[in-house]
Amino acid sequence: MQEFTLEEVAKFNGRDGQKAYVVYSGKVYDVTDSDFWDEGEHMGLHKAGVDLTESLDMEAPHETEALEDYPVVGIIKDKE
């Protein structure tokens, strides 16, 4: 499985033809094809290319199982 840094994930912001990736609990999800992530933005609340772990745990009106519908394309590599 591919390893990413948060800086690398930030490049996948869903804008200008880029794929849209989000991070949750150390896993990198590809939400590019989701109708809920138009142009890298989700419901005007979240942007692609970032770690959403904290905000999803605290603010999301849905369970995190919603991410299970999207492919995991990698993990966040441990800081060395």
ZIRAZI-V396080 format. One record per pair of residues at least 4 apart in sequence whose ideal C-beta (glycine too) atoms are under 8 Angstrom apart, sorted by the first residue. I is the first residue (numbers start at 1). J is the second residue. D is the distance in Angstrom with one decimal. If there is no record, write none. Layout:
i=I j=J d=D
i=I j=J d=D
This chain:
i=1 j=72 d=7.6
i=1 j=74 d=5.7
i=1 j=75 d=5.8
i=2 j=28 d=7.8
i=2 j=73 d=6.5
i=2 j=74 d=3.8
i=2 j=75 d=7.7
i=3 j=74 d=6.1
i=3 j=75 d=5.8
i=3 j=76 d=7.4
i=3 j=77 d=3.8
i=4 j=8 d=4.5
i=4 j=9 d=5.0
i=4 j=21 d=7.9
i=4 j=28 d=5.4
i=4 j=74 d=5.0
i=4 j=75 d=7.3
i=4 j=76 d=6.0
i=4 j=77 d=6.6
i=5 j=9 d=7.2
i=5 j=76 d=7.2
i=5 j=77 d=6.2
i=6 j=10 d=6.5
i=6 j=23 d=7.0
i=6 j=50 d=7.8
i=6 j=51 d=6.0
i=6 j=76 d=6.6
i=7 j=11 d=7.9
i=9 j=21 d=5.3
i=9 j=22 d=8.0
i=9 j=23 d=5.8
i=9 j=28 d=6.0
i=9 j=49 d=5.9
i=9 j=50 d=7.4
i=9 j=51 d=7.6
i=9 j=76 d=7.5
i=10 j=49 d=4.6
i=10 j=50 d=6.9
i=11 j=18 d=6.8
i=11 j=49 d=6.8
i=12 j=18 d=5.7
i=12 j=19 d=4.9
i=12 j=20 d=6.2
i=12 j=21 d=3.7
i=12 j=48 d=6.5
i=12 j=49 d=5.4
i=13 j=18 d=5.8
i=13 j=20 d=6.8
i=13 j=40 d=4.7
i=13 j=47 d=6.6
i=13 j=48 d=5.1
i=13 j=49 d=3.6
i=14 j=18 d=6.0
i=14 j=19 d=7.0
i=14 j=20 d=3.1
i=14 j=31 d=7.7
i=14 j=32 d=6.8
i=14 j=37 d=6.1
i=14 j=39 d=5.8
i=14 j=40 d=2.2
i=14 j=41 d=7.2
i=14 j=47 d=7.9
i=14 j=48 d=4.1
i=14 j=49 d=7.2
i=15 j=39 d=6.0
i=15 j=40 d=5.0
i=18 j=40 d=7.4
i=19 j=30 d=6.2
i=19 j=32 d=4.5
i=20 j=30 d=7.3
i=20 j=31 d=5.0
i=20 j=32 d=4.7
i=20 j=34 d=7.7
i=20 j=37 d=5.1
i=20 j=40 d=4.7
i=20 j=48 d=3.7
i=20 j=49 d=7.4
i=21 j=28 d=5.4
i=21 j=29 d=6.6
i=21 j=30 d=5.8
i=21 j=31 d=7.1
i=21 j=32 d=7.8
i=21 j=48 d=6.2
i=21 j=49 d=6.4
i=21 j=73 d=6.7
i=22 j=28 d=7.6
i=22 j=29 d=5.3
i=22 j=31 d=5.7
i=22 j=37 d=8.0
i=22 j=46 d=7.4
i=22 j=48 d=5.6
i=22 j=49 d=7.5
i=22 j=50 d=6.7
i=22 j=51 d=7.8
i=22 j=52 d=5.2
i=22 j=67 d=7.7
i=23 j=27 d=6.9
i=23 j=28 d=5.5
i=23 j=29 d=7.4
i=23 j=50 d=6.9
i=23 j=51 d=4.1
i=23 j=52 d=6.4
i=23 j=53 d=6.8
i=23 j=76 d=6.0
i=24 j=29 d=6.5
i=24 j=51 d=7.6
i=24 j=52 d=5.5
i=24 j=53 d=5.4
i=24 j=56 d=6.0
i=24 j=64 d=6.3
i=24 j=67 d=5.6
i=25 j=53 d=5.6
i=25 j=64 d=7.9
i=26 j=53 d=8.0
i=26 j=75 d=5.6
i=26 j=76 d=4.9
i=27 j=72 d=5.1
i=27 j=74 d=7.7
i=27 j=75 d=5.8
i=27 j=76 d=7.7
i=28 j=72 d=6.7
i=28 j=73 d=5.3
i=28 j=74 d=4.1
i=28 j=75 d=6.4
i=28 j=76 d=6.8
i=29 j=67 d=5.3
i=29 j=70 d=4.5
i=29 j=71 d=7.0
i=29 j=72 d=5.9
i=29 j=73 d=7.1
i=30 j=70 d=6.0
i=30 j=71 d=5.0
i=30 j=72 d=7.9
i=30 j=73 d=4.8
i=31 j=36 d=7.5
i=31 j=37 d=4.3
i=31 j=42 d=7.7
i=31 j=48 d=6.4
i=31 j=70 d=5.2
i=32 j=37 d=7.2
i=34 j=69 d=8.0
i=34 j=70 d=6.7
i=36 j=42 d=5.6
i=36 j=43 d=6.9
i=37 j=41 d=7.0
i=37 j=42 d=5.3
i=37 j=48 d=6.1
i=40 j=47 d=6.0
i=40 j=48 d=3.9
i=40 j=49 d=6.8
i=41 j=46 d=7.2
i=41 j=47 d=5.6
i=41 j=48 d=7.3
i=42 j=46 d=4.3
i=42 j=47 d=7.6
i=42 j=48 d=7.6
i=45 j=59 d=7.5
i=46 j=50 d=7.6
i=46 j=52 d=5.9
i=46 j=55 d=6.6
i=51 j=76 d=7.6
i=52 j=56 d=4.8
i=53 j=57 d=6.3
i=54 j=58 d=6.2
i=55 j=59 d=5.2
i=55 j=60 d=7.2
i=56 j=60 d=4.5
i=56 j=64 d=5.6
i=57 j=64 d=7.5
i=60 j=64 d=7.1
i=60 j=66 d=7.9
i=62 j=66 d=4.9
